[in-house]
Amino acid sequence: MTDSNKRATSREYKLMLNSDRFRDRAEGAERFLNLIELLIQKQGGAIVDKQPKEERRRTSYLDTAQFALRQRGFSLRLREEEKEFQINLKYRGADRYISAAQDVSGSEGKIKFEEDILPPFVSKFSHSNSIKTGAKPIFKTIKDVVSRFPGIARLGIDEDTPVETANDFIALEVVRKLCKFQFDKTEIKASLSFWYMGDDTNWPLVAEFSFDYEAVKEAAKKDEGQDKSNDENKLENYSLNAVEGAKELFSALQNQTGWLDLTTTTKTAFALEVL
């Protein structure tokens, strides 16, 4: 276990969409962008930058045959990107302190602690570590996972337990960056993500809309007699205007029932429970 008192550096709102709306991905994305622009304007916000840019990658998850990682709240995701691979170990849970205390450290990588918000308005806290490498990482057993992420050893899974692609599921993921918008000076980034089997000429299996913003980075105050030794123990700070606007947008989108898919909660849940 690590320190359970961590700041959430960002908040990300996730909403699964009706994939039937995106048979023509470009047309569906444009219609959805028009919808969110209208809803953002109603909340007093504005789109400040439209970004019709797409990125492609192969996405899969690794686990034991009995889903030993999944049962303990972890997921191990592998992405094959254009010129590199990314392996991501993540623990996601409703209790922020339990999530923060999970040891996802490794000899390298980028560690993040963030808040995910799911419908209708449920907070999950994600503690993750992402490692990028030029060669495809090989995970044959839990021992190989522990070699990258030593904290996994404390889960008590036999190190000789084989690791495989969960559900034999490998998706082509297309991420379409939609726009940036604001309710004040806080930049909020929005994107669509689609999963396909085979190539992207078929119907998408799933479609997800997400938007996120980062915590305010406060400048250190001088000459106010404040004790800086306790700064790391303070909760994160977010702009109230951004928080209120984001909540209203998230709620308004859930009233657009024709756009929603209520059969699953996240892409990870779909991949690990699809069979």
Rosetta blueprint (number, residue, H / E / L):
1 M L
2 T L
3 D L
4 S L
5 N L
6 K L
7 R L
8 A L
9 T L
10 S E
11 R E
12 E E
13 Y E
14 K E
15 L E
16 M E
17 L E
18 N L
19 S H
20 D H
21 R H
22 F H
23 R L
24 D L
25 R H
26 A H
27 E H
28 G H
29 A H
30 E H
31 R H
32 F H
33 L H
34 N H
35 L H
36 I H
37 E H
38 L H
39 L H
40 I H
41 Q H
42 K H
43 Q L
44 G L
45 G L
46 A E
47 I E
48 V E
49 D E
50 K E
51 Q E
52 P E
53 K E
54 E E
55 E E
56 R E
57 R E
58 R E
59 T E
60 S E
61 Y E
62 L E
63 D E
64 T L
65 A L
66 Q L
67 F L
68 A H
69 L H
70 R H
71 Q H
72 R L
73 G L
74 F E
75 S E
76 L E
77 R E
78 L E
79 R E
80 E E
81 E L
82 E L
83 K L
84 E L
85 F E
86 Q E
87 I E
88 N E
89 L E
90 K E
91 Y E
92 R E
93 G E
94 A L
95 D L
96 R H
97 Y H
98 I H
99 S H
100 A H
101 A H
102 Q L
103 D L
104 V L
105 S L
106 G L
107 S L
108 E L
109 G L
110 K E
111 I E
112 K E
113 F E
114 E E
115 E E
116 D E
117 I E
118 L E
119 P L
120 P L
121 F L
122 V E
123 S E
124 K E
125 F E
126 S E
127 H E
128 S E
129 N E
130 S E
131 I E
132 K E
133 T E
134 G L
135 A L
136 K L
137 P L
138 I L
139 F L
140 K L
141 T E
142 I H
143 K H
144 D H
145 V H
146 V H
147 S H
148 R H
149 F L
150 P H
151 G H
152 I H
153 A H
154 R H
155 L H
156 G L
157 I L
158 D L
159 E L
160 D L
161 T L
162 P E
163 V L
164 E E
165 T E
166 A E
167 N E
168 D E
169 F E
170 I E
171 A E
172 L E
173 E E
174 V E
175 V E
176 R E
177 K E
178 L E
179 C E
180 K E
181 F E
182 Q E
183 F L
184 D L
185 K L
186 T L
187 E L
188 I E
189 K E
190 A E
191 S E
192 L E
193 S E
194 F E
195 W E
196 Y E
197 M L
198 G L
199 D L
200 D L
201 T L
202 N L
203 W L
204 P L
205 L L
206 V E
207 A E
208 E E
209 F E
210 S E
211 F E
212 D E
213 Y E
214 E E
215 A L
216 V L
217 K L
218 E L
219 A L
220 A L
221 K L
222 K L
223 D L
224 E L
225 G L
226 Q L
227 D L
228 K H
229 S H
230 N H
231 D H
232 E H
233 N H
234 K L
235 L L
236 E L
237 N L
238 Y L
239 S L
240 L H
241 N H
242 A H
243 V H
244 E H
245 G H
246 A H
247 K H
248 E H
249 L H
250 F H
251 S H
252 A H
253 L H
254 Q L
255 N L
256 Q L
257 T H
258 G H
259 W H
260 L E
261 D L
262 L L
263 T L
264 T L
265 T L
266 T L
267 K H
268 T H
269 A H
270 F H
271 A H
272 L H
273 E H
274 V L
275 L L
